[in-house]
């Protein structure tokens, strides 16, 4: 049974080569980004960077850190994710349980997909106009609302896909025991979906914490840690942006250190979510 | 006959196709009734009218009455969850809930709030796992996911789960068709043991299984009930030519 090089073998070898090449590009890009951020950021990453707020002359290369931006980003993305979750879970459950694949369901999904595609600067500008109308200034609250708006369609659609992949037999099994639709939604569907839902939440959180444009107008920027939701809040992406724009190499290095911190946070969240999802999916029906 | 389920002038439609034609039968209490017939004859459709599962499929409609203990379950003010609690279903393929083995059995009791405290639930879970003949195999791993069980064990878990909500009637929609011979035998044995306490209705397409289980037989063909009666009579001395043909293997 000697191997002969037929056309189908050549095609297979070619397709395989293309796939490996694509993988190398993706993995290489990730590696290169991480390398850039780490090699430039790590030397400037000191304890004071993460434990202090900017002191006088920080943006000229003097003392201080970006604790304001770290805390601000966690507040902003955390708040935005929480609000998005409060709305997206009911929307996704409603979509699945009552609308299904009906025409109205399709319209809702279309609307969410369009919202998903809208650039975040548009959300920022929209949020800004709404805030002006209500006489609000740039604040943590404004930023949270803008991020919640950005995250909502991502989270809802991600959850919707997770819920749609639910096996139909599962619903029937629960119905056969005399469950109401609500009991199925809260006790059975949610259990089945939990790993996917956790992933959806953290996907949205990752998008929120990395967004600069939406918080630019709505949350503003400050060197202080916000003490109330009506005060402006700093954020890591903007900290990177502002520091990179300074003409001092000292400050530019700190921009990379800030980027490194942001990357570490996002990395920790995605690894953590994989771990949690893995543990939760123990019970999930395939 | 002490009829537990009575069916009067029942017609069922999928869109405009008539799946059940003027069905009038009675099913005896605390016996195993087997519904048999060739594929597509309406066996499963008929079964699905007993726990109001037919309406879960789009574009189905029903006329006529299904009475359980004299009460028409299609009347307007009937609580459908209560019907399904009283009429349990063992599906073709076992489908555990995405929970542990313990929680699968406890789920139904929880939603119907049938027990008062944790201890009562624990006892009941154990009891129904024993009735389903699964307890000894799973007693050391009740918190493991139900998916860790074999298909045959999963079907017995589904039986325990169904029994735990204390139904009066158990429906089985070809409950052994996805199982290996040993597991099938296990399930059949359990069903035979359960008929002391429950009215059991089984759909099957294997004649041999029908002969092993049936006390009472309903033979269907093209959406109509051709013949029904005590198993001995129908199997040994069928009144209808079409039943005889089926029993002799002409389908």
Interface residues (C-beta under 8 A of the other chain):
Chain A: X167 X169 X170 X172 X173 X174 X175 X176 X177 X178 X179 X180 X183 X187 X188 X191 X192 X282 X283 X284 X285 X286
Chain B: X51 X53 X56 X81 X82 X83 X84 X85 X88 X89 X91 X93 X95 X96 X97 X98 X99 X100 X107 X108 X110 X111 X112 X145 X146 X147 X158 X161 X162 X165
